[in-house]
Amino acid sequence: MAGSQATPSAQFLNQATEKEKVMNTLTAIQPCTRMVIERNLGGDFTKSMRTNRIIFAALTLFAVNMEAGTTERLEACRQEIDTLDQRLVELIQQRARVVEEVGNIKREAHLAVKDANREQQVIEKVEELAKSGPLPAEAVGRIYQKLIEEMRDWETKTVTSDQ
């Protein structure tokens, strides 16, 4: 008989372990929903176990549905980002063709590749343009600083390789 029934302390440990499993699984659920579950799991855990399992099953289904919606939304956003990345690369390559022409003009006129004043003007202009967007203007300025640096390095290589 002792083998078929658990002692009260063993039952408590099993219930506590079950409660812990439920709560660990619920960590991904919205905080407000989790708070309701935690409130329901408090008190006499053995009396509310059936109710808890029903609530847990319903919330699991809800979480799965939310996850499916989340996955679809993430995929749609990622596709939009991929399209934007493609356009950005095309624009960067178009900019590089113009930089190449600028390099040819500078080479013919025996001008230096680097024009610090022009670079600063470009950065200030894009920072001003960026003020209306969600990304801070300074961040856009840093991105352009790197873009200008890469273009200048490439222009230098093309000018020196043509000589």
C-alpha positions, -999 to +999 in steps of 0.1 A: +000+000+000+029+023+007+042+018-028+009+027-045+004+060-025+029+088-022+035+103+012+021+138+018+055+154+014+061+135-019+027+147-031+037+183-022+070+180-040+053+166-071+028+194-070+055+220-065+074+205-094+043+206-116+037+242-106+073+251-114+070+234-148+038+254-155+053+287-144+085+281-164+065+274-195+045+306-189+075+328-189+070+335-226+033+346-221+024+383-218+032+396-183-005+405-175-017+371-185+011+354-165+001+375-134-035+361-137-021+326-139+002+331-109-027+344-089-048+314-098-019+290-089-016+305-055-034+292-024-045+256-022-027+242-052-042+207-051-078+220-053-071+242-083-049+217-102-077+207-127-086+244-132-050+252-137-045+226-163-075+238-182-063+274-180-028+263-190-041+244-220-061+274-231-032+298-227-009+274-245-033+274-275-035+312-273+004+314-271+007+291-301-018+312-321+001+344-311+034+327-321+020+319-355+008+355-360+042+367-347+060+344-372+039+357-401+045+393-391+082+388-386+084+371-420+066+400-436+089+426-420+120+406-429+108+404-466+104+442-465+139+446-451+153+423-478+136+445-505+150+477-488+185+461-486+183+453-523+174+490-531+201+503-507+228+481-524+216+493-558+218+530-546+252+524-531+265+510-564+249+539-583+267+563-559+299+544-565+296+550-603+293+587-596+322+586-572+342+569-600+334+598-623+343+623-596+377+605-593+383+607-630+376+645-629+399+650-599+426+629-615+424+650-648+425+682-627+453+669-604+431+674-574+434+654-541+409+626-536+400+637-501+380+669-497+373+672-460+350+702-464+328+684-489+327+652-467+315+673-438+289+690-459+275+657-470+274+644-434+257+676-421+231+674-450+222+638-443+219+644-406+195+672-413+175+650-436+175+623-410+159+644-383+124+635-395+130+597-391+131+573-362+168+566-364+188+594-346+204+618-370+238+612-354+235+575-362+227+583-398+257+606-398+280+578-386+266+554-413+274+581-439+308+587-424+316+550-430+301+551-465+322+582-474+353+566-460+347+534-480+340+554-512+371+575-506+393+545-501+378+529-533+383+561-552+419+563-541+425+527-553+409+534-587+429+567-591+463+550-582+456+519-603+449+541-634+483+558-631 
